[in-house]
Amino acid sequence: VAFDALRVTASAYHLTLDNRQRSVDSKAPDSSQAVPTIINGDTTINGLEIGLDWAVTPSVNIGFVTEIRHSDEEWQGFYNAEGTFVPKEKNNNKASTNYTARLDWMPDLGVGATTLHLDYVFLDNVNRDQVGLEDYKKAIPEYFKDTRNLNARLSWENDDDTIEIGLWSKNLLDERYVLSVGGLAASVLRTPIARINRGREVGIDFTYSF
């Protein structure tokens, strides 16, 4: 009976992008510093996505979605931020795996409707596969850290569906990642600027419908 409430979906895809544009910091031989430059390239992406949704009990539902992706990229030749020429070449990125696990629990507390939602997101880091990756980026271990985020929300709604109170948290485990690194000072002063994700966020929301 339990598996009558189980739904599994799967899909495969093939995507070709011609003349795709990408912004890079480029330091040409006659330049004193790197400047943002647009280069063109072709990308082919093959992927598989599998999803699962299971109503374990009338009050408990779990879900799982995963994606496996492999891409081939070919970019025109360019000078990277350190002034090294990166010739036109085809780059085969490793197959990356991303997934999201979800839990929804709706306990009966005798008054109103209470819902606890949890989701855990994993993103495989593929920064090391970048074409023309500069040495100063390679020296920052956090730039290659996989993303692991736990989010939660506990809400209560009255029987008339007019009032809802929610307590939520994003990045509950307070994981920190380097989202991007670079800047004009990276090639001149060897002091790249890193952009870091937001830490743990906690909040309360109140909704009144009339």
N, C-alpha and C positions, 0 to 999 in steps of 0.2 A: 504494500500500500504506500509506503514511504517513497518508493521510487516512481510512483505515479505523479508525484509533485516535483520530479526532477526534470529539468530542461537543459539540454546541451546544444550549443550552436557552434558551428565552425565555418570559417571562410578563408579563402586564399586570394591573394591579389598580386598583380604585376603592374608596376607603374614606371613609365618612362618620362623623364623630364628633359627636354632639349633646351639648350641655351639658358640654363638656370644661372641666375646671378648670385654672387656671394661677395660680401664686403670683407676685405683683408687689410691689415696694416702692412704697407709695402714701402721699402726703402730702396729706391733705385740708386745705381752707382753715383749719379750726379746730385744726390740729395743728402742733406746733413741729418735728416730725421725721417722716420717713417710717417706716411700719411695714409688715410683711408682710401682704398682703391677698389673699384669694382672689377671682378674677373668673371668670365663666363665658363660654363662647363655643362656636361651631360651627366645625368644620374639615372640609374636603373635600380628599382627597389622591388624585391620579392619578399612576400611575407605571408604568415599564417596566423590567424586569430582564432582562439578557442574560448568559449564562454560557458559558464555553468551557473545555473540558478536553481536552488533547492529549498523548497518550503519544508523544513525538517518537521516542524509542528505548526499548528495554527498561529503560534506567537513567535516562532523563530524562523528566520530566513537567512540563508547564507549564499554568497555569490563569489565567483572567481572568474576573472578574465585575464588571459595571457596572450602575448603577441611575440612572435619570433620573426625578426626582420634581418635581411641581408641586403646590402646595397653595394653597387659598383659605381664609382665616380671617376670622371675624367675632366680635369680642369686645365685651362690654358696655362702656359708657363708664367711665372711671376716671381718677383723678389719678395721674400718674407720680411718681417719687421727687423730682422737682424742683418739684412742686406745680402742674404744667401739666395742665389737663384734656384728656384724649384722648377725643373723642366716639366713639360706636359707629360703626364703619365696617368695610367689607369690605376686606381686604388681600390682594392677589394677589402671592404670593411668586414670585420668578423660578424657572425650572426649574433645579434643582441636580443636579450630576453627581457621583456617588461611584463609585470603583472599587477593586478589589484585584487585583493581579497576583502570581502565585505561581510559584515554581520549586522542584522537588524533583529532586535528583540523587543516585543511589545507585551510586557507583563500586565496582568489584570490586577490593578491595585484597588479596584472597587469604586473608583471615582475618576471620571475623565479617561483620557487615553495617554499612556506613557510609552515613549519610544526611545530606545537606546540604539544609536547607529555608530558603528566602528568601521573604518576602512584603512587598509594598510597598502601603501603603494611602493613598488620597487621598480627603479629604472636603472638599467645597465648603462654604465658610463662608457661612451665611445669616443671620448676626446682624444685618446691616444691614436685613433685612426685618422685624424685630420691630416690632410695633405699640407706639407710645408710647416709642420709643427716646430715652433721655435724652442731653442734650448732653455730659455728662461721659464717657459711653461712646463717643460719636462722636469724642472727642479722644484715644482710645487706639487707635492703628493696629493693634497686635497683637491686639486683640479681633476683628478682621475678617480675620485671617490664615488661609488655607486650611491644612488638616492634611495633612502628608506624613510618614508614618512607615515606616521600613524596619526589619524584624525578621528575625532569623536564628537558626538552631539547627543545630549540628553534633553528631551523635550516633553512637555506636558500640555495637553489641550483639554479644555472643559467639554462637557457633554453637549453643549450647544454649538460647538465649533466656532465660538466667537473670541476666545482668548487662548493664546499659545505663549508659553514661556520656554525658552531654550537656553541651555548652557552648553557652550561648544569650545573646542580647542583644535587648532591646527598645528601640525608639527609637534605633537604632544611629547615626543621624546627629545625635543630640542636639538635635532641634528643640524649641523652646519655644513654648508657646501660652498665651494668656489664656483659661481655660475659662469663667470667670464674673467679673463685676465688680459691686460694689455695697456693701451693708452699711449699717447705720444711720447711720454717720458721713458717708456720701456726700452727703446733702442738707443736713446741718448744718454740717460742717466742710470740705466739698468735698474730702474725702480718702477716696475709695472704696477698698475692699479688693478686690484681685484674687486669684483662685485660679488657679495656674499648674500645668500638667501636670508629671509627673515627667520628669526628664531621662533620659539614657542609663542603662540598667540592664544589667549583665553578671552572669552567674551560672553555676555548675556544679551539675548534679544527678547523683545516683547512685541507681540502682534495682537491687535484688537480689530476684529472685523464687525462691521455693522451694515 
